[in-house]
Amino acid sequence: MENQSKPSSLSETLYQKLAREYCVTTKYVGKIFRGERLPVRGRGLKVKKAIDDIIKNKV
């Protein structure tokens, strides 16, 4: 019997997807999302822009 597992993309959260895409931790993505961190350059700024784009597209 083969071991069949769920594809990771189906059970992946938004934080996990962004963290994997931008090579940061999920905790860091969460802090940016909640406003605990205000990124001004680098990866953090890219994550912030991605979050803003997602929010714009949802509304």
JOSULBEL-V126705 format. One record per run of one state. SS is the DSSP state (@ for helix, = for strand, . for the rest). FROM is the first residue (numbers start at 1). TO is the last residue. If there is no record, write none. Layout:
# JOSULBEL-V126705
[[SS:FROM:TO] [SS:FROM:TO]]
This chain:
# JOSULBEL-V126705
[[.:1:13] [@:14:22] [.:23:25] [@:26:34] [.:35:41] [@:42:58] [.:59:59]]
